[in-house]
Amino acid sequence: MSPHTVAPEPRPVEAPEAQHAGAVARTETRTETRTAPRAETRTATAVPGVTTAPPPAELPATAPPVAAAATGTASATASATASATATAVTAVTAGTPDPAPTAALPGLPRTLTSRARTLAAAVRKRCADLAGIESPSGDAPRLNALAEELAAGYAATGATAVRERCEHGDHLVLDWPGRHEELPHLLVVGHHDTVWPVGTLADWPVEERDGRLSGPGILDMKGGLALLEGAFALLADLGQRPHRPVRMIVVSDEEIGSPDGRRQVERHLRGAAAVLGLEPGHPDGRLKTARRGSTRVRLTVTGREAHAGNDAADGVSAIDELVDQLITVRGLAHQPGTELNTGRIDGGTRANVIAGRAEAELGLRFATTEAQRRTLDTLAHLTANRPGADVRTEVLSSRPAWPERTGNPLLRHVRSLAAALGQHLDGAPAGGAGDTNLAGARGLPTLDGLGAVGAGPHARHEHLRVDQLGPRIALLAALLAVPLPRLRDR
């Protein structure tokens, strides 16, 4: 597969309603265009009619990168900020209680929260615009159109974008330069496919009611994609870059198990300092600290067709055989650590013809790697009950279980940042699987659920909470800007 690069282009600043739909609106104070290659020097590009301030001086490595630009305080205050930040992060990493919001990052929380609140309206519109571009899994033209739109939006915040070709819809690989290019990259994973078929918007348009923005795919996960764009826009508005290089993988097939996207994610896990997922959080806003493993399996039964009235004895019903096999398979769901959903059944041609073929697609979830291995081994050895019938098992996609781990310094770090921003945040395991399973199963520092807060993914009441957009933008911006603590033994 031969990727091609989508280079960011300088864009003139227009009235908000006339700006390109792919860019979250900047604040009115400063606009900066960045070149694609990673470099430690930055050149502000002049835009007609806009005064561009020079970039601020680099901050100490232990200080939050945007603090000086945000507060405009004297060096003594910046020094105190750096000291408080280092103390807070060290304390949290050591396992002590989260610091009070006023003890960590003095000055920065107010700036990030205020700027994020200003950007929230633009991000809300971006969420709605992205949800208005239907992108069901497998629909390559629509997925590619959305990939192009996303690439343009992220490029406007300083990213380079590469399209990785896939016949079912292109994946995106995006890179943002960091202040410290020598550090391992921070990997962010997401997806732009949804479970909703084309035409869903006709009877379920994107709309806001009672502080909830609803629409197909708006929570899972158009909202998360828009939030990260907003977080980078916030940093760009402050004239800052992330503390370390950031790479993002946006796959086109996550909702069907990432059969092709998996290799893209695994390719970029190597060398990553930590992995963050933009899936929606728990309905109460908590992050996701573990996920069950998942596997999609297709059972295909071949029988023998015959006239159902005249020659029934000559036929072998594939449907009858499949029903019997499903009864056997349902017993697997009673084994510890295994859940089963029969999601689709198909087969036969007419009521007066013995069915010659039938198939079912199963969705399995596993609490442990051992449960996954045991169940898949059972499915692989299914045998037909009827002479002349044949049963075949095919694994369509699979993700390993990501177990809960004690300690979790990455969660403690994010909790400390949230506390500094006046947010109460915690984490808990999740029932669903995602691409973060691939990182968490390998023991990499991983956290998911950093996308929008809401409820109803894959359901007709899918929605995100508008009042939580600002807090999530501020949290993501802080997570990008503040140095990571030590997350694992080296």
C-alpha angles and dihedrals in degrees: 000000000000115000122206126208124244105207120210114242129206110257128204116240114248137172110296094252091053098047120114110276090232097068128070107230116263122223117265096250105071141005123193130182118204131202119239103242119085110252137154093228122069131198120205111225116222114237119196112258095009127099111220116204120219116260115266121251118271113271126226112280091245095052125086103263097230098044097094094047091043099050104025088211129154123272092261090061091046089052091051089049092053092049093049091047094051091047093049095048092046092050094049093046089052090057101255120139119286112273121249113265091249093052098059128056098357111207096008098081093058092049096047093043093049095047092044090052089053092050095045094087092054091047090049089055090046090053090052093046093051092047087052089064104077112219115171118180111272097022097115099182093052094042091050092050089054092045089056091050092049092047090054092049095049092043088058088062094052104274130135113223129208123187113218107205120237126164091227093051134313123271122220128227113192130185131194119189118239134213088247107041092177092069123093112267127259108234121214120189129199143142137224101203122097137197093239120103123230111276096039090114090062092074099018109045123181108268142157122230130164092351094309123115109205135184142116110303095355093125098029091071128309088091093058092050091052093046094057090049088053092050092053090045088054092053091046090051088056091049093246140125130210115278092246134014113289124208124188129195116200109186127197100214108046094119090061095046100276095269090172100017092060093075090051092054094044091049091061098040090082110100096004116146092208140344125230127190125210096205113127116276125238112295090262091052098258117144125242115253100174138010136203118248117253137200132182114212130185118208112201121189123192119198134158126274122229140152106285093218108031103031106019092137090060093057132080112208112226089190094055090048092049092051090053091048091051091053088054092045093050087066088068090068089067092060116101113270097011132108126181135198123182098212104175139015127187136166151114130049112229139003091247095051125079104238113254096188139025136164141185132198115218129198113206129186127194134197093202140025089241092056089049093051094046095049096046090049089055092049092049091058101049113138130199120260094206126065108246095026124111128201122200128185121205125183107218098183137345139193124190122238115267104211126210112258130202120245101016102192091189091061090046090052093051091046090054092051091048091050090051088054092050094255127129109218136169139161140235138175118275130221097219128073129231143161091285086072087075092059099036093050089058092053095251116149099267137172129174136184096065091131128088124328115236143091144255106057110182090012135098092250092058109147144145129223112249093203090062096056094084095049092048092049090052092047094049092047091051091047090053095045104041120076115255117243121233103292103181142006114277 
